[in-house]
């Protein structure tokens, strides 16, 4: 994990909001037919609707978070689902606590 990429990803209010929502997806998103919000993740269309932005912008934000290693994507058919990478988030928290 590159701390600079992580900090760049976290420097945007909408991307921070996405991470907060994905921390407890059941509290922030509706159910998805046949897909567990915790195990698989949240569909990009639900994130887009909640952000009230275009799908293109949402996809860019998700891509930045994914490149930074903060979220994971799972593709099922034509849909992509996102969830937090809790191990990576713990690593950056440890880095901040121990090295900064």
C-alpha positions in Angstrom: 0.0 0.0 0.0 1.3 3.4 -1.0 0.5 5.9 1.7 0.6 8.8 -0.7 -2.1 7.2 -2.9 -4.2 6.5 0.1 -4.0 10.1 1.3 -4.8 11.3 -2.2 -7.9 9.0 -2.3 -9.0 10.3 1.2 -8.6 14.0 0.2 -12.1 14.1 -1.4 -15.3 14.5 0.6 -17.3 12.2 -1.6 -14.7 9.4 -1.5 -14.6 9.7 2.3 -18.4 9.5 2.4 -18.3 6.4 0.3 -15.9 4.7 2.7 -18.1 5.8 5.7 -21.2 4.3 4.0 -19.5 1.1 3.1 -18.4 0.7 6.8 -22.0 -0.2 7.6 -23.8 -0.8 4.3 -27.0 -2.2 5.8 -27.5 1.2 7.5 -27.0 3.2 4.4 -28.2 1.1 1.4 -31.3 -0.9 0.5 -31.2 -4.6 0.1 -30.0 -6.1 -3.2 -31.8 -9.1 -4.6 -29.6 -12.2 -4.1 -26.5 -10.2 -3.1 -25.3 -9.8 0.5 -24.2 -6.2 1.2 -21.6 -7.3 3.7 -20.1 -10.3 1.9 -20.3 -9.1 -1.7 -20.7 -5.3 -1.4 -22.9 -2.5 -2.7 -23.8 -2.1 -6.3 -22.3 0.9 -8.0 -25.9 2.1 -9.0 -26.8 2.4 -5.3 -23.7 4.4 -4.5 -24.3 6.6 -7.5 -27.9 7.3 -6.4 -26.9 8.1 -2.8 -24.1 10.4 -4.0 -26.5 12.1 -6.4 -23.8 12.2 -9.0 -23.4 10.7 -12.4 -22.3 7.1 -12.7 -19.2 8.3 -14.5 -18.1 10.4 -11.5 -19.0 7.7 -9.1 -17.0 5.2 -11.1 -14.0 7.5 -11.1 -14.2 7.9 -7.3 -14.5 4.2 -6.8 -11.6 3.6 -9.1 -9.4 6.0 -7.1 -10.4 4.2 -3.8 -9.7 0.8 -5.4 -6.3 1.8 -6.8 -5.4 3.1 -3.3 -6.3 -0.4 -2.0 -9.1 0.8 0.3 -12.0 -1.0 -1.4 -12.5 -4.2 -3.4 -14.7 -4.8 -6.4 -16.6 -7.9 -7.3 -18.2 -8.3 -10.7 -21.3 -10.4 -11.0 -22.8 -10.5 -14.5 -23.1 -6.9 -15.7 -23.0 -5.4 -12.1 -20.0 -4.4 -10.0 -20.2 -4.4 -6.2 -17.9 -2.6 -3.8 -16.9 -3.2 -0.2 -14.2 -1.9 2.0 -10.9 -3.7 2.4 -10.8 -3.7 6.2 -7.2 -5.1 6.3 -5.9 -2.3 4.2 -7.7 0.3 6.3 -6.2 -1.2 9.4 -2.7 -1.1 7.8 -3.1 2.6 7.0 -4.4 3.3 10.5 -1.3 1.5 11.9 1.0 3.4 9.6 -0.5 6.7 10.8 -0.3 5.7 14.5 3.2 4.2 14.3 5.1 6.1 11.6 3.6 9.6 11.5 
